[in-house]
Amino acid sequence: MSAGPRDAEMFQGGRRKRRRGAGRGEQSMVPDAEFTSYYGRPVLKPPVWEHKIAYYLFCGGLASGAAVVGAGADLTGRPALRRGSRVGALGALVASTYFLVSDLGRPERFHHMLRVAKPTSPMSVGTWILAAFGPGAGLAGAVELANALPPRVRRSWPVRSMRALARPAGLGAAVTAPALCTYTAVLFSHTAVPAWNEVRGELPFVFAGSAAASGGGLGMIVAPVREAGPARAFAVLGAAGELAAGKVMEHRMGIVREAYEHGHAGTLRTASEASTLAGLVGTVLLGRRSRTASVLSGLSLLAGSLLQRLSVFEAGVESTKDPRYVVVPQRERLERRRAERQAALDEGAHTG
């Protein structure tokens, strides 16, 4: 993805270091190198995706989280929680499909991606994961909508047949839900975008926690307090996991941390953490006592999940604009490999 002529310089002001005085070691005679891009152009091209992909990430995570909550509610006899979660998963699935197809530009592109399965391609694998999740979540949600139709329609053979398949369909969607909410993180981290590639080990955990928090938050909104116990537990687990994984990611990401902390991405990230933390605290302290507090906490968790996806997207875009985020991590990896090779040689010489 790099661009520019071969003779373009990435650094300006860098000269050799010289010794000053015996025994004093080397001292730099010039200031630190200043990073520039090829003739004023970025080293990397920005992602071709639009903001619609961030909304797709959020809706896909919400659909997967809601599907898990809906399956749990079905198995534990919580009809209101089951109904709201299944319908919510269906709505989020429709929205995520719309945003994905809209970003692709033409609906037939999604169909073309189903014609070939490439295990080495995150995009291909993700398309098939979505295709596996969709029918189960769609059927379970459709049954809940059909149950609201007039009695004569509910007693019809097609609706009764669908109702018999609702539980297996919902459980099938719940099984594929973890893959649906994390494959997008793998897809992002397989690009050359520094802010995504450098956090490839932590981003799936952040996305998984965010999906669980949003799914649990939706359950707290749609179900009465007495039925929302599993949703509260799922929301607390997800929110705590998202915040913890985010801190680990922040600690390990190196210089690209700046892309997440400054500018619009930094504002979104701060708002996301505040919303998720507020939803977590509200769920723990007041979620069992007040229907109003339960709804507000659920809304806060949903907002935190959406803002988190937007912040990751914005950080990725910003990280392609500064060559430091490309060059410094590459240099650090090269130095680590050199140090590891030298350590191996020293150990071999010592044991020999």
C-alpha positions in Angstrom: 0.0 0.0 0.0 3.0 2.3 0.1 3.3 4.9 -2.6 5.9 7.2 -4.0 9.2 7.3 -6.0 12.2 5.3 -4.9 14.4 8.3 -4.3 11.9 10.1 -2.0 13.2 10.5 1.6 11.1 9.7 4.6 13.3 11.5 7.1 14.8 14.9 7.1 17.6 16.2 9.3 19.2 12.8 10.0 23.0 12.7 10.0 25.7 10.4 11.4 26.6 10.6 15.0 30.1 11.5 16.0 32.2 10.9 19.1 33.1 13.8 21.4 35.9 12.9 23.7 37.4 9.6 24.6 35.3 7.3 26.8 32.2 9.5 26.6 30.3 7.3 24.1 28.3 8.7 21.2 26.4 11.9 21.4 23.8 13.0 18.8 24.9 16.2 17.1 21.5 16.8 15.5 17.9 16.7 16.8 15.7 13.7 16.5 14.8 12.7 13.0 11.6 14.4 11.8 9.2 12.1 9.9 7.8 13.2 6.6 5.9 11.4 3.9 6.7 10.9 0.3 6.4 14.3 -1.3 3.7 15.2 1.2 1.6 12.1 0.6 0.8 9.4 3.3 2.9 6.3 3.4 -0.3 4.2 3.4 -3.6 4.8 1.6 -6.5 5.3 4.0 -9.1 2.5 4.3 -11.5 2.3 1.5 -14.4 1.6 3.9 -16.8 4.3 4.9 -18.4 5.0 8.3 -21.1 2.5 7.3 -18.6 -0.2 8.2 -18.5 1.0 11.8 -22.3 0.8 12.0 -22.0 -2.7 10.5 -19.6 -3.7 13.2 -22.0 -2.4 15.9 -25.1 -4.0 14.4 -23.3 -7.3 13.9 -22.1 -7.3 17.5 -25.5 -6.4 18.8 -27.1 -9.2 16.7 -24.7 -11.8 18.1 -25.1 -10.6 21.7 -28.9 -10.5 21.5 -29.0 -14.0 19.9 -27.1 -15.4 22.9 -29.4 -13.7 25.4 -32.4 -14.9 23.4 -31.3 -18.5 23.4 -30.6 -18.3 27.2 -34.0 -16.8 27.8 -35.7 -19.5 25.7 -34.0 -22.3 27.7 -34.8 -20.7 31.1 -38.4 -19.8 30.4 -38.3 -16.0 30.2 -40.8 -15.2 27.3 -40.4 -11.4 27.4 -36.7 -11.5 27.3 -36.7 -14.2 24.7 -39.1 -12.2 22.5 -37.3 -8.9 22.7 -33.9 -10.4 22.2 -34.9 -12.5 19.2 -36.6 -9.5 17.5 -33.7 -7.3 18.4 -31.2 -9.8 16.9 -33.3 -9.9 13.7 -33.5 -6.1 13.4 -29.7 -5.8 14.0 -29.0 -8.5 11.5 -31.1 -6.7 8.8 -29.4 -3.4 9.6 -25.9 -4.9 9.5 -26.6 -6.6 6.2 -27.8 -3.3 4.8 -24.7 -1.4 5.9 -22.4 -4.1 4.6 -24.1 -4.3 1.2 -24.3 -0.5 1.0 -20.6 -0.2 1.6 -19.9 -2.9 -1.0 -21.7 -0.7 -3.5 -23.7 -3.4 -5.2 -25.8 -6.1 -3.6 -24.5 -8.8 -6.1 -21.0 -8.4 -4.6 -22.2 -10.1 -1.4 -23.7 -12.9 -3.5 -20.4 -13.3 -5.4 -18.5 -13.6 -2.2 -20.6 -16.7 -1.3 -19.6 -18.4 -4.5 -16.1 -19.1 -3.3 -14.9 -20.1 0.2 -11.3 -19.0 1.1 -10.2 -20.1 4.6 -7.2 -17.8 4.3 -9.4 -14.8 3.6 -11.0 -13.1 6.7 -13.5 -11.4 4.4 -14.6 -14.7 2.8 -14.8 -16.5 6.2 -16.8 -13.6 7.6 -19.2 -13.7 4.8 -19.9 -17.4 5.4 -20.2 -16.8 9.2 -22.8 -14.2 8.5 -24.6 -16.6 6.1 -24.6 -19.3 8.8 -25.8 -16.9 11.6 -28.5 -15.2 9.5 -31.0 -18.0 8.9 -31.2 -19.1 12.5 -31.5 -15.6 13.9 -33.9 -14.7 11.2 -36.2 -17.6 11.7 -36.3 -17.2 15.5 -37.1 -13.5 15.2 -39.7 -14.1 12.5 -41.5 -16.6 14.8 -41.7 -13.9 17.5 -43.2 -11.5 15.0 -45.6 -14.1 13.8 -46.8 -14.7 17.4 -48.2 -11.2 17.4 -50.4 -11.8 14.4 -54.1 -12.7 14.6 -55.0 -16.1 16.1 -56.1 -17.6 12.8 -52.7 -16.8 11.3 -50.8 -18.1 14.4 -52.7 -21.5 14.1 -51.8 -21.9 10.4 -49.5 -24.7 9.3 -46.6 -22.5 8.2 -46.5 -20.6 11.5 -46.8 -23.8 13.5 -43.9 -25.3 11.5 -41.8 -22.3 12.1 -42.5 -22.3 15.8 -41.3 -25.9 16.0 -38.0 -24.9 14.5 -37.6 -21.7 16.5 -35.5 -23.2 19.4 -33.0 -25.1 17.2 -32.7 -22.0 15.0 -32.1 -19.8 18.0 -29.5 -22.1 19.5 -27.8 -22.4 16.1 -27.5 -18.6 15.9 -26.1 -18.5 19.5 -23.4 -21.0 18.6 -22.2 -19.0 15.6 -22.6 -15.6 17.5 -19.0 -15.6 19.0 -17.5 -16.0 15.5 -19.7 -13.2 14.1 -18.8 -10.7 16.7 -15.0 -11.3 16.5 -14.3 -12.0 12.8 -14.5 -8.3 12.0 -11.6 -7.7 14.4 -9.6 -10.3 12.6 -10.6 -8.7 9.3 -9.4 -5.2 10.5 -6.2 -6.5 12.0 -5.2 -8.3 8.7 -4.9 -4.9 6.9 -1.8 -2.7 6.9 -3.6 0.0 8.9 -1.3 0.5 11.9 -3.9 1.2 14.5 -5.6 -2.0 13.6 -2.7 -4.3 12.8 -0.8 -3.4 16.0 -3.7 -4.5 18.2 -4.5 -7.8 16.4 -4.1 -9.8 19.6 -6.4 -7.7 21.7 -9.1 -6.3 19.3 -11.1 -9.6 19.1 -11.5 -9.5 22.9 -12.6 -5.9 22.9 -15.2 -6.6 20.2 -16.5 -9.7 22.0 -16.9 -7.8 25.2 -18.6 -5.0 23.4 -21.0 -7.4 21.7 -21.9 -9.1 25.0 -22.5 -5.7 26.7 -24.8 -4.5 23.9 -26.7 -7.7 23.8 -27.2 -7.7 27.5 -28.1 -4.0 27.4 -30.8 -4.7 24.9 -32.2 -7.4 27.1 -32.4 -5.0 30.0 -34.4 -2.6 27.8 -36.9 -5.0 26.4 -37.6 -7.2 29.4 -39.0 -6.5 32.9 -36.6 -6.5 35.8 -37.8 -9.9 37.1 -36.9 -11.6 33.8 -33.7 -9.6 32.9 -31.3 -11.5 35.3 -29.4 -13.3 32.5 -29.2 -10.1 30.5 -27.8 -8.2 33.4 -25.2 -10.9 34.0 -24.2 -11.0 30.4 -24.0 -7.2 30.2 -21.8 -7.0 33.3 -19.5 -9.7 32.0 -19.3 -8.1 28.6 -18.8 -4.5 29.8 -16.1 -5.6 32.3 -14.4 -7.6 29.6 -14.5 -4.8 27.1 -13.0 -2.3 29.5 -10.3 -4.7 30.7 -9.3 -5.8 27.2 -9.3 -2.1 26.2 -6.8 -1.3 28.9 -4.6 -4.2 27.9 -4.7 -3.1 24.3 -3.9 0.4 25.3 -0.8 -0.8 27.3 0.5 -2.9 24.4 -0.2 -0.9 21.3 3.0 1.3 21.4 3.1 4.5 19.5 -0.2 3.9 17.7 -1.8 4.6 21.0 -1.7 8.2 20.1 -4.1 7.6 17.2 -6.6 6.3 19.8 -6.1 9.1 22.3 -6.1 12.2 20.2 -8.4 14.0 17.8 -11.9 12.7 17.0 -11.0 9.1 17.7 -9.8 10.1 21.2 -13.0 11.9 21.9 -15.1 8.9 20.8 -13.0 6.5 22.8 -13.3 8.6 26.0 -17.1 8.8 25.5 -17.3 5.1 24.8 -15.4 4.2 28.0 -17.6 6.6 30.1 -20.8 5.2 28.6 -19.8 1.6 29.2 -18.6 2.3 32.7 -21.8 4.2 33.5 -23.9 1.3 32.2 -21.8 -1.2 34.1 -22.2 0.6 37.4 -25.9 1.3 36.9 -26.5 -2.4 36.1 -24.7 -3.6 39.2 -26.1 -1.0 41.6 -29.6 -0.3 40.4 -30.4 -2.9 37.6 -32.4 -5.2 39.9 -34.3 -2.4 41.7 -35.6 -0.1 39.1 -37.1 -0.6 35.7 -36.0 3.0 34.7 -32.5 2.4 35.9 -32.4 -0.9 34.0 -33.5 0.8 30.7 -31.1 3.7 31.2 -28.2 1.4 31.9 -29.0 -0.7 28.9 -29.1 2.4 26.7 -25.7 3.5 28.1 -24.2 0.1 27.2 -25.6 0.3 23.7 -24.2 3.8 23.3 -20.8 2.7 24.6 -20.7 -0.2 22.1 -21.5 2.0 19.2 -19.0 4.7 20.2 -16.3 2.0 20.7 -16.7 0.8 17.1 -16.6 4.3 15.8 -13.4 5.1 17.8 -11.6 2.1 16.4 -12.6 3.0 12.9 -11.5 6.7 13.3 -8.2 5.7 14.9 -7.5 3.4 11.9 -8.1 6.2 9.4 -6.0 8.7 11.4 -3.1 6.2 11.7 -2.6 6.1 8.0 -2.0 9.8 7.8 1.2 9.9 9.9 4.2 8.0 8.7 5.5 7.6 12.3 2.7 5.0 12.9 4.1 2.9 10.0 7.9 3.3 10.4 8.3 3.2 14.2 6.6 -0.1 14.8 8.5 -1.7 11.8 11.8 -0.4 13.3 10.9 -1.7 16.8 10.0 -5.2 15.4 13.3 -5.2 13.5 15.3 -4.3 16.6 13.5 -7.0 18.6 14.4 -9.6 16.0 18.0 -8.5 16.0 18.1 -8.7 19.8 16.6 -12.1 19.8 19.1 -13.4 17.2 22.0 -11.9 19.1 20.7 -13.5 22.4 20.5 -16.8 20.6 24.0 -16.5 19.3 25.3 -15.5 22.7 23.6 -18.4 24.3 25.0 -20.8 21.7 28.5 -19.5 22.2 28.2 -19.8 26.0 26.9 -23.4 25.9 29.4 -24.3 23.2 
